[in-house]
Amino acid sequence: MKENYRDKLKELVRLERHSNAEVIRALKQVQVKGLHLDWGHSSLFHYCVNELGYSHAAASRRVSTVYLALDVP
């Protein structure tokens, strides 16, 4: 029983990592295409906070990651 929880948690963490990477890839496209501007947000950060509901800290981490991904191919 305990091993089932352990295995389940490992799988959830794997899925979380994958979904986080997908979110960053999608946010990168939003930034590159300027979609946040079309949607009425002055910056990707404001889009993440006001539209996606991230905290300021969480939005900042994601936006920083997007900018890093844009700088490092």
Rosetta blueprint (number, residue, H / E / L):
1 M L
2 K H
3 E H
4 N H
5 Y H
6 R H
7 D H
8 K H
9 L H
10 K H
11 E H
12 L H
13 V H
14 R H
15 L H
16 E H
17 R H
18 H H
19 S H
20 N H
21 A H
22 E H
23 V H
24 I H
25 R H
26 A H
27 L H
28 K H
29 Q H
30 V H
31 Q H
32 V H
33 K H
34 G L
35 L H
36 H H
37 L H
38 D H
39 W L
40 G L
41 H L
42 S L
43 S L
44 L H
45 F H
46 H H
47 Y H
48 C H
49 V H
50 N H
51 E L
52 L L
53 G L
54 Y L
55 S L
56 H H
57 A H
58 A H
59 A H
60 S H
61 R H
62 R H
63 V H
64 S H
65 T H
66 V H
67 Y H
68 L H
69 A H
70 L H
71 D H
72 V L
73 P L
